Structure formats: structure tokens, C-alpha cells
């Protein structure tokens, strides 16, 4: 799919309509505003291949887990995001015939996602069998300034003859999910109401649906404006559907415009009795404000986002387009306005992964929001996990373990993943939660968070590791058996190096936090100590585990062994796999994959990235050289980590190649699955590849006057094709602007007090 979209630094442009690529482009052209989102579907009817998708943040459906053999500890349900009311729809009938691009001859077509201002525009000309020619222009946006509001401007112009035109703005709740089991319907009707009137407003409609089981009420309301007085308006209301039919006559060259204003609310934010009235109020509010005012507010909101979080690349349009597309989708998906929300791997762009929260958020997404936006946004991501701590305790208890086990997949804190090798074994996710707290504290300076919320999570995760590991007296080592590491092409392995190493790091950080709280927050610490029932004996056990944890190691190669037995495999490189066999998960049996040496995503390298200051360059290079040739990167989360390590060890060309792969993963459909939705959580890895990779940003340990200190360090390089790149970061209340050129680097403090950093190894005062 390379070169499918035109290269443009601020836009994604599809020229010419290719029905076979429609689902792919629908994913790319998705819009969202943190509260709701939708794929790039057409407003008018389209009978060709399409995945109609509209999704509301925080609204989910708990589907019963169905397995052949029930195992103790299995989650009761797995969750999915239900496809919600299609609120953008406007059917178009010309001389009684439906305008449908699957049936009409399309003479010109352009679909354009404007990332700078956050809107989708589509233009086309089409002709039917009777020779009627029309031109259509449609624009839409979901307001970043008023989250419960959206707007569509739809214009149609007859080109060669007068036409009888019928426009039908509607709200359609008869939608389904493609992945629904057994054809199950997720929604039941709560209200269908359509109205017409004379003058202003000409008509309106409201549709409210309630999910079965989870009892979420979602109300969508519409109002509209026309630029020409209609001949007639009729209303239709059915179960789960409402519309207005507007009849007009249009002369050749006469543009008819319908602007549709939408309000969408849920009972997550309002009492049931108010949810519907609030949706109607939002639609009326939008109509009264008008397109120009709403769009101006929306554009200003996007300008503020880009001012804070843009990465500017000079000299490489493909790289620039790629990073902006990733930043754009991340900011559409999560705005941080609600700590009850989190980030699904597909965001608002598809149904896959059920819209649930994975460890991707803490491992990949949090650094992006932490360094590009106000710290409250990252803090809310952490609070999401804190508020689920009791559920995490329950999850551990279901497996017969102490402490807290955060779920691999969740909507409300409960585990809702129904594959045993993930539910029971991919326990490394716990470490990502703790690492996110550490990251937040280090970059925000909000150490009160440890006393108020963070330590309770850290301590319960430490307890989990204490109980999950076991002591092997023959080897005088602690071991963690029966796990799946980040590399999901290995299941039920013993002593995954990454899992063991991160478990120990969690214990180390727990002890470090205890020492800090004792000195800095003695009252809070004593209260937490008593409430958690901690003891000196527990802490002694943690220290013993730190000293005696077993780590697989290959002596002759001086590399960390991914897990026990990895070196027993037939060690081949990815270069030896026939091209037609890739991707492996689409062409090989699972048995064959598990027996192979091939690695889905960064595993050992993930640990070297997280714990970068614990390992020297020689160690990183040896492990990169061994594992990268065996990594197929069939997880979207993989290339960015390898890119960062490659940059650090001096493999600049390889770092750039891996960056481009992650930056343009969806734009070029590299994993051949973009039609299912975008890889939202891996998009944060694109940002990491530049900031942590090319710019070498990290916190380094240096000797202080009294104790070891951590200091912000930048060791930039610039890819050969680039003339310059620049970005801003939020660090300890300062806004720093970093610009790198072929002749050197410049760091400017735009906000906050002076500070010292390491720039290319030299201490500088900024």
C-alpha cells in the first residue's frame, strides 16, 4: 500500500475511488474527540464493502465467555465496544433514485483528512444510468471544544439538468457489530422521536438506545439547517430509527447545502432522566452557534494541541506525514478529561480488541501524554488503575494469589480476556503499571502522588510478585514459572527474562518508595503501612528475592536468554522465511509458530528499554544483534522499541528504517490489517522513536552532592535525509523546545524555572 495516499505534511489524501480499499481508507480517515468517534464512512448510502463504525467512550457490552473446558480463574465475560447509533447519515435520492457510489459511475473522487484542523472532507462527481450528473462536497468534524457535539456540512449540486432532490438526515440505531457472537443484538430502544415544523428549525430528531446487560444509555439528537426553503418535509420514527425527508428542486449549478448538527450524551455523565434532554440541548446549542463558530472553536483547540505536541521534520515528507498522523490519532482518542476512560488499541477506529484497555497504555501511551500535554492527563491514566485496585486484588485472588494482578484486558478493572495463555500467564502487565507510576513521578515531579495513590498500587503489585515467584532450594534461586512474556509467539514458558527482571525492579522500586515516604511523608506512610498490613518480614523477603532471582543467560554469547529453553530452538533469521509466509500468524499454524525461534515483538529488548540506565551500550548491542534478526515485528508495538535501542547503540540507519515502519504502519498497511482499525497504542511508539530514540532523551543517574540523582539527558542524532527536527517536552513544570540540525542541537526553555540537563554528555544550564 505504499504511495496510496499523497504525501502532504498536514493531510492524508485519497484521490480516486477504489472500492477494494474502502475499509482500509475508512480506518485511516477516522475522527474522534475523546468522547466519541467514527470511521471514515460515507454520509450517503453505500451498498459496497464497508465497516460502519461509531463508538462512544466508556460504553461497553459484557459478552459471556464461551469455552469448551472451563478453568478456575477464567473471566466471566469478555467485553466489547458496541457499534453505536450512526448519527452522520444523510440519504440522498435524485429523481427517486438512491445516490450510491457502488451503483453510480464515479467520475472524480477525493477524500481528505485535515490533521491541522481536525476535519474530514470528501468531494466527488457521479453519474447514473439516466445521465444525471451531480457534484457532492461533504465536511464533518467532532468538536474538540464541545465534546458532545458534531457537525456535518453536505452539499450537492446538479451539473447538467434540473433534479428532484430528497435529502434524508437520519439517526440509525439498527446497527450491528461484525464480531458479535451468534448474531446477538447489543441495544434495545429507549426513545425514537422525529419532528418537523415550519420555519426555524425545520425539523429535528432524537434516538436513545440502552445496552443490554451493562445498562448504558446513549442519546443522539440532530437538528439541521438548509440554504434553500424546502418544498416539503416529512418525519419518520421507527424502533431504533428516526429521520426527516426533505424534498427540494435544484437547477443545474445550484448548490443545495444541508448542515446537520449532532448532540451525543450518555448516562455515564448524566442521570437517566437528563441524558436525552441533554442530547437535545447539545444539538440545539450547536445549531444556534452555527458551523462557522463551532469550527473556529474546534480549530483553535487543535492549534493549542499542535503548539504543545507537534514534531516538525524538515526534509522528509513521508516521515513528517507519518508522525503527525500518529500524534493526531492519539489526541483524537484520549483527551484526559475523564479518569474513568482509557485507551483501546483501536481507539474509535474499529471493533477489534473490543475497545478495552491493555498494558499498551502504561508501557507506550503514557510517556506521550506525559511529555506533550498537561500532567493532569497522564495523572488521570494512572488514576484509572488506582480506582481499579480492588478489582486487581480480586483478580489475583481468583488465581489463588496475594496482592494485586491488573487485568490484561479490561473495561472496569475486571479481567475480561478469554484466552488462557494471556489471562493466566501474561502477568508482566503488572510491571507496566508500576513503571508508569515511576515514569510519571520522574517527569512530572508530582511526588505527592506516591503518598496519595501510587504506593498502594506499588505495594500490592510487589506482594503479587512475592507470591507468584517460588524459591528453588537446589539452585538457591527464585523463579517465575508458567508465563507468557511480551513475545506472544511463546506460551507457558519458564523464567521469561523480561518478566523476572521487571518483577525484581518492582520490588526495588517498592523499597525505594518506602524509604522516600518515611522521610518525606511520615504521617501518610505510617497510615498506609498500617492499612496495608505491611511487615518488616515482607520487606526482608523482597530483598531476598532481589538478591536471588534467576535470570536465564547465554554465557558464550553474553546475551540474556529470552526464557529457559529458547536456545534449544532451531535458531534461524527472519531473512530465511519465504516472503509468502509473512505475516506468520496469517500463514503458519500456531503449533509451528510456538516451536519456532521467531519473536513477535520486543521482549528482552523491552526490558533493556525500560531499564536503560541499568545496562551499558555493549550489553544492549549484543542483545540487539542477537534478537533483532529473529524478530518478525508482527506486533505493532515492536519496531519502535528496536528503533530506540538501535539509535542508542549507533545503528542510525536501522533506527530510521524501524521508525518509518512504525510511523507509516497504518498509512501503508504494513501488517495487512489496517482495515480492522488503526494501531492507536503503537502510535505513541512513533513519538518515542524520535524523542527517546533519535533525540536520545532519557533520565540518567549521576552522583549528586549527597546521593545519586537523575538528570534529563539528550544525546541527539539526525537521520541522513532530514535537515532538522524539533519538538517540545513538558519536564518538571518546564516547557523545553528541542531542535536538532546537522550542525548541532539547541534546547530552549519556554516556560518554568531554569534547570540543568545533560546535552551530548555535557552538563548545561537551560
CORKA-V457684 format. One record per backbone hydrogen bond with DSSP energy under -1.0 kcal/mol. CO is the residue of the C=O (numbers start at 0). NH is the residue of the N-H. If there is no record, write none. Layout:
BEGIN
CO_NH + CO_NH
END
This chain:
BEGIN
0_3 + 9_114 + 11_112 + 12_5 + 13_110 + 17_20 + 18_21 + 20_24 + 21_25 + 22_26 + 23_27 + 24_28 + 25_39 + 26_29 + 30_37 + 34_56 + 35_32 + 36_54 + 37_30 + 38_40 + 42_89 + 52_38 + 53_83 + 54_36 + 55_58 + 60_79 + 62_77 + 70_73 + 75_64 + 77_62 + 79_60 + 85_171 + 88_169 + 90_167 + 91_98 + 92_165 + 93_96 + 96_93 + 99_102 + 99_103 + 104_126 + 107_124 + 108_15 + 109_122 + 110_13 + 111_120 + 112_11 + 113_117 + 113_118 + 118_113 + 119_139 + 120_111 + 121_137 + 122_109 + 123_135 + 124_106 + 124_107 + 125_133 + 126_104 + 127_130 + 131_127 + 132_158 + 133_125 + 134_156 + 135_123 + 136_154 + 137_121 + 138_152 + 139_119 + 140_150 + 145_148 + 147_263 + 148_142 + 149_261 + 150_140 + 151_259 + 152_138 + 153_257 + 154_136 + 155_255 + 156_134 + 157_252 + 162_249 + 163_94 + 164_247 + 165_92 + 166_245 + 167_90 + 168_243 + 170_241 + 171_85 + 180_183 + 185_211 + 187_209 + 190_207 + 192_205 + 194_203 + 201_196 + 203_194 + 204_221 + 205_192 + 206_219 + 207_189 + 207_190 + 208_217 + 209_187 + 211_213 + 215_210 + 216_266 + 217_208 + 218_264 + 219_206 + 220_262 + 221_204 + 222_260 + 224_258 + 231_246 + 233_244 + 235_242 + 237_240 + 239_172 + 240_237 + 241_170 + 242_235 + 244_233 + 245_166 + 246_230 + 246_231 + 247_164 + 249_162 + 250_253 + 255_155 + 256_226 + 257_153 + 258_224 + 259_151 + 260_222 + 261_149 + 262_220 + 264_218 + 265_268 + 265_269 + 270_273 + 270_274 + 273_277 + 274_278 + 275_279 + 276_280 + 277_281 + 278_282 + 279_283 + 280_284 + 281_285 + 282_286 + 283_287 + 284_288 + 285_289 + 289_293 + 290_294 + 291_295 + 292_296 + 293_297 + 294_298 + 295_299 + 296_300 + 297_301 + 298_302 + 299_303 + 300_304 + 301_305 + 302_306 + 303_307 + 304_308 + 305_309 + 311_725 + 313_722 + 313_723 + 315_319 + 316_320 + 317_321 + 318_322 + 319_323 + 320_324 + 321_325 + 322_326 + 323_327 + 324_328 + 325_329 + 326_330 + 327_331 + 328_332 + 329_333 + 331_33 + 337_340 + 343_346 + 344_679 + 345_348 + 350_353 + 352_355 + 356_409 + 357_360 + 358_362 + 359_363 + 359_364 + 360_365 + 364_368 + 365_369 + 366_370 + 367_371 + 368_372 + 370_729 + 373_376 + 374_378 + 375_379 + 376_380 + 377_381 + 378_382 + 379_383 + 381_385 + 382_386 + 385_388 + 387_391 + 388_392 + 389_393 + 390_394 + 391_395 + 391_404 + 392_396 + 393_397 + 395_400 + 396_399 + 408_415 + 409_356 + 418_421 + 418_422 + 419_423 + 421_425 + 424_426 + 424_483 + 425_428 + 426_429 + 427_430 + 428_432 + 429_433 + 430_434 + 431_435 + 432_436 + 433_437 + 434_438 + 435_439 + 436_440 + 437_441 + 438_442 + 439_443 + 440_444 + 442_731 + 444_446 + 445_448 + 446_449 + 447_451 + 448_452 + 448_453 + 449_454 + 452_456 + 453_457 + 454_458 + 455_459 + 456_460 + 457_461 + 458_462 + 459_403 + 459_463 + 460_464 + 461_465 + 462_466 + 463_467 + 464_468 + 469_478 + 471_475 + 471_476 + 476_471 + 477_549 + 478_469 + 479_494 + 482_492 + 485_487 + 486_489 + 492_482 + 493_563 + 495_499 + 496_500 + 497_501 + 498_502 + 499_503 + 500_504 + 501_505 + 502_506 + 503_507 + 504_508 + 505_509 + 506_510 + 507_511 + 508_512 + 509_513 + 510_514 + 511_515 + 512_516 + 513_517 + 514_518 + 515_519 + 516_520 + 520_524 + 521_525 + 522_526 + 523_527 + 524_528 + 525_529 + 526_530 + 527_531 + 528_533 + 534_538 + 535_539 + 536_540 + 537_541 + 538_542 + 539_543 + 540_544 + 541_545 + 542_546 + 543_547 + 547_477 + 551_560 + 553_557 + 553_558 + 558_553 + 561_496 + 562_565 + 564_567 + 565_568 + 569_571 + 572_575 + 573_576 + 577_580 + 578_581 + 582_585 + 583_586 + 583_587 + 588_592 + 589_593 + 590_594 + 598_631 + 599_634 + 602_606 + 603_607 + 604_608 + 605_609 + 606_610 + 608_611 + 610_613 + 611_614 + 615_619 + 616_620 + 617_621 + 618_622 + 619_623 + 620_624 + 621_625 + 622_626 + 623_627 + 626_629 + 627_630 + 628_573 + 629_598 + 634_637 + 637_641 + 638_642 + 639_643 + 640_644 + 641_645 + 642_646 + 643_647 + 644_648 + 645_650 + 649_651 + 650_654 + 651_655 + 652_656 + 653_657 + 654_658 + 655_659 + 656_660 + 657_661 + 658_662 + 659_663 + 663_667 + 664_669 + 668_671 + 672_675 + 673_676 + 677_679 + 682_686 + 683_687 + 684_688 + 685_689 + 686_690 + 687_691 + 687_692 + 688_693 + 689_694 + 690_696 + 693_716 + 694_714 + 697_712 + 699_710 + 701_708 + 708_701 + 710_699 + 711_757 + 712_697 + 713_759 + 718_721 + 723_313 + 724_739 + 725_311 + 726_737 + 728_735 + 730_733 + 733_730 + 734_749 + 734_750 + 735_728 + 736_747 + 737_726 + 738_745 + 739_724 + 743_740 + 745_738 + 747_736 + 750_734 + 754_765 + 756_763 + 757_713 + 758_761 + 761_758 + 763_756
END
